[in-house]
Amino acid sequence: MTFDERRVRNRNTAPIGLGPVVYWMQRDQRVQDNWALLYAATAAKERNVPLAVVFSLVDTFGQTTYRHYDFMFKGLSEVEVTLRSRDISFFLLRGEPTKTIPAFVAKYDVGEVVVDQNPLRFTNAWRSKVADLLPVRLTEVDAHNIVPVWVASQKAEFAAYTFRPKITRLLREFLTEFPSLPEVATLPRPPANDWEALLDAVKTDRSVAAVSWIMPGAQAGRKALRAFCAERLSGYDIGRNDPNENAQSNLSPYLHFGQLAPQRVALEVRAAETPRDDRDAFLEELIVRRELTDNYCFYTEEYDQVAGAHEWAQKTIAEHAKDVREYVYDRVALEAGATHDPLWNAMQIQLRQSGKLHGWCRMYWAKKILEWSADTQTAITNALYLNDRYELDGNDPSGVVGVMWSIAGVHDRAWNERPIFGKIRYMNFAGAKRKFDVAAYIERWSGTPATTLFS
Ligand SMILES: Cc1cc2nc3c(=O)[nH]c(=O)nc-3n(C[C@H](O)[C@H](O)[C@H](O)COP(=O)(O)OP(=O)(O)OC[C@H]3O[C@@H](n4cnc5c(N)ncnc54)[C@H](O)[C@@H]3O)c2cc1C
């Protein structure tokens, strides 16, 4: 198998040793359609050395809660079973990767570690430290983006319109079918993990419950993709803007946990027999908008700070810093959904209960946090906290950019100036009422009859 080397970069200059190749799985938690695993298997086969997969489990990262661990563990248990069926050993390590990965490398005399790509600060810090500590090569493969983030563009893009032509041009080369996984030798198989017991033991915040509307795992992800293509892709272009419709794909949790490859989704959607407008609208979100979020986090050190925003946005934010806010809610009030706005409160209830807020609602939800916060940085921090704590797809570059787009104008342009928002795009209740049946939405999520609200 020939491997496109543009998907790969070295994280250190240490030599490749003679021992096994290990894939340190992090973001891309799947066996099929995984460029990092394919790269590691190809390297092992070429060198005639064993291959193994390791996952280093920490008890807490980002704003994760029991909800995320439940989804992730069910996916990882499937990874373990699938790897076993292909005779590839899977090792679950417990603790900070900065300790577990070097120790594993020493124990098995590993010759090369391959890791997948994630631009978020905390996981990237792990990779940097592990790269420094390892006596052998740490190789990073972008298995999450269709076009590797460092190939798509060499800088933080200004907006979707500057990124679109670049990534579209490269799709001819990168949006290809996946090769099959080569057969290789493996390390001695460790005992299978008891994932139920692990889930019971993990020291995570259990106050955010697991959700049952979505089945975790790679198989369930592929099933959901097929069902979406067959039943809902047709009509997506128009329907996705109505929060009362089930018109979005609901694939983001699978994409976030790497249980489904974006490249697989793009290939299936491209081949679907549905109207062109629907396919194009979906691929714009999946490819241009989603991969732009990795671009932003990859090239912007202060990606969750006002300092990460465009110059025009920083200027307008500074100019409106002292504007009087009619309502100011702290994190506790926001988290409880205890504001004066019944629509926002219903959204917060949906977020807390279901772990997935509709795409349009996410914008309104974040913009109101800007309107009701003492300052813009507090708004960003609180919105990200709530997003990452409750959204099943949270702790992701798409969440960072969603919040930064809504609150700090990232990838957006300047709009008409108004109090508090300055030139940041504004959204309000009247606009929501024009867009969809707000009363039905509120009644559904907060149980408050519409007549009480609008009389
Ligand atoms: C304030 C705010 C917070 C957000 N937080 C997250 C988050 O934590 N995690 C997350 O994955 N997405 C986030 N988004 C982006 C987007 O809302 C979700 O990806 C989308 O609603 C997920 O539902 P879906 O899979 O049904 O989307 P679909 O409409 O079916 O879209 C298909 C895929 O395209 C991608 N996509 C769609 N819309 C966007 C977008 N605006 N930006 C980037 N990629 C997009 C996603 O990967 C999505 O799964 C956020 C947006 C905003 C405004």
The ligand as an SDF file (V2000), in Angstrom:
LIG
                    3D

 53 58  0  0  0  0  0  0  0  0999 V2000
  -22.2310   27.9620   19.8300 C   0  0  0  0  0  0  0  0  0  0  0  0
  -21.9380   26.7340   19.0020 C   0  0  0  0  0  0  0  0  0  0  0  0
  -21.3830   25.6240   19.6020 C   0  0  0  0  0  0  0  0  0  0  0  0
  -21.0630   24.4760   18.8580 C   0  0  0  0  0  0  0  0  0  0  0  0
  -20.4970   23.4130   19.4820 N   0  0  0  0  0  0  0  0  0  0  0  0
  -20.1270   22.3250   18.7720 C   0  0  0  0  0  0  0  0  0  0  0  0
  -19.4540   21.2610   19.4050 C   0  0  0  0  0  0  0  0  0  0  0  0
  -19.1520   21.3080   20.6130 O   0  0  0  0  0  0  0  0  0  0  0  0
  -19.1200   20.1790   18.6590 N   0  0  0  0  0  0  0  0  0  0  0  0
  -19.4460   20.0980   17.3210 C   0  0  0  0  0  0  0  0  0  0  0  0
  -19.1320   19.0860   16.6830 O   0  0  0  0  0  0  0  0  0  0  0  0
  -20.0580   21.1200   16.6870 N   0  0  0  0  0  0  0  0  0  0  0  0
  -20.4170   22.2250   17.3620 C   0  0  0  0  0  0  0  0  0  0  0  0
  -21.0490   23.2620   16.7350 N   0  0  0  0  0  0  0  0  0  0  0  0
  -21.2570   23.1950   15.2700 C   0  0  0  0  0  0  0  0  0  0  0  0
  -22.6290   22.6160   14.8260 C   0  0  0  0  0  0  0  0  0  0  0  0
  -23.6730   23.2790   15.4430 O   0  0  0  0  0  0  0  0  0  0  0  0
  -22.7110   21.1250   15.1000 C   0  0  0  0  0  0  0  0  0  0  0  0
  -21.6000   20.4530   14.5220 O   0  0  0  0  0  0  0  0  0  0  0  0
  -23.9730   20.4870   14.5000 C   0  0  0  0  0  0  0  0  0  0  0  0
  -25.1210   21.1470   14.9510 O   0  0  0  0  0  0  0  0  0  0  0  0
  -23.9840   19.0220   14.8760 C   0  0  0  0  0  0  0  0  0  0  0  0
  -25.1750   18.3900   14.5260 O   0  0  0  0  0  0  0  0  0  0  0  0
  -25.2700   17.4010   13.2960 P   0  0  0  0  0  0  0  0  0  0  0  0
  -24.1880   16.4140   13.2850 O   0  0  0  0  0  0  0  0  0  0  0  0
  -26.6630   16.8820   13.2970 O   0  0  0  0  0  0  0  0  0  0  0  0
  -25.0220   18.4360   12.1050 O   0  0  0  0  0  0  0  0  0  0  0  0
  -25.3460   18.4040   10.5360 P   0  0  0  0  0  0  0  0  0  0  0  0
  -26.1170   19.6370   10.2120 O   0  0  0  0  0  0  0  0  0  0  0  0
  -25.9510   17.1170   10.1570 O   0  0  0  0  0  0  0  0  0  0  0  0
  -23.9230   18.5830    9.8990 O   0  0  0  0  0  0  0  0  0  0  0  0
  -23.0710   17.4920    9.5650 C   0  0  0  0  0  0  0  0  0  0  0  0
  -21.7070   17.7150   10.1650 C   0  0  0  0  0  0  0  0  0  0  0  0
  -21.1270   18.9060    9.6400 O   0  0  0  0  0  0  0  0  0  0  0  0
  -20.3640   19.5480   10.6510 C   0  0  0  0  0  0  0  0  0  0  0  0
  -20.9340   20.8530   10.9440 N   0  0  0  0  0  0  0  0  0  0  0  0
  -22.2160   21.2340   10.8540 C   0  0  0  0  0  0  0  0  0  0  0  0
  -22.3550   22.5240   11.2050 N   0  0  0  0  0  0  0  0  0  0  0  0
  -21.1340   22.9610   11.5220 C   0  0  0  0  0  0  0  0  0  0  0  0
  -20.6080   24.1950   11.9670 C   0  0  0  0  0  0  0  0  0  0  0  0
  -21.3940   25.2700   12.1320 N   0  0  0  0  0  0  0  0  0  0  0  0
  -19.2850   24.2860   12.2370 N   0  0  0  0  0  0  0  0  0  0  0  0
  -18.4750   23.2150   12.0700 C   0  0  0  0  0  0  0  0  0  0  0  0
  -18.9120   22.0170   11.6530 N   0  0  0  0  0  0  0  0  0  0  0  0
  -20.2240   21.8950   11.3800 C   0  0  0  0  0  0  0  0  0  0  0  0
  -20.4280   18.6620   11.8790 C   0  0  0  0  0  0  0  0  0  0  0  0
  -19.3130   17.8120   11.8890 O   0  0  0  0  0  0  0  0  0  0  0  0
  -21.7140   17.8890   11.6700 C   0  0  0  0  0  0  0  0  0  0  0  0
  -21.7490   16.6650   12.3490 O   0  0  0  0  0  0  0  0  0  0  0  0
  -21.3600   24.4330   17.4620 C   0  0  0  0  0  0  0  0  0  0  0  0
  -21.9430   25.5600   16.8510 C   0  0  0  0  0  0  0  0  0  0  0  0
  -22.2210   26.6920   17.6140 C   0  0  0  0  0  0  0  0  0  0  0  0
  -22.8350   27.8960   16.9330 C   0  0  0  0  0  0  0  0  0  0  0  0
  1  2  1  0
  2  3  1  0
  2 52  2  0
  3  4  2  0
  4  5  1  0
  4 50  1  0
  5  6  2  0
  6  7  1  0
  6 13  1  0
  7  8  2  0
  7  9  1  0
  9 10  1  0
 10 11  2  0
 10 12  1  0
 12 13  2  0
 13 14  1  0
 14 15  1  0
 14 50  1  0
 15 16  1  0
 16 17  1  0
 16 18  1  0
 18 19  1  0
 18 20  1  0
 20 21  1  0
 20 22  1  0
 22 23  1  0
 23 24  1  0
 24 25  2  0
 24 26  1  0
 24 27  1  0
 27 28  1  0
 28 29  2  0
 28 30  1  0
 28 31  1  0
 31 32  1  0
 32 33  1  0
 33 34  1  0
 33 48  1  0
 34 35  1  0
 35 36  1  0
 35 46  1  0
 36 37  1  0
 36 45  1  0
 37 38  2  0
 38 39  1  0
 39 40  1  0
 39 45  2  0
 40 41  1  0
 40 42  2  0
 42 43  1  0
 43 44  2  0
 44 45  1  0
 46 47  1  0
 46 48  1  0
 48 49  1  0
 50 51  2  0
 51 52  1  0
 52 53  1  0
M  END
$$$$
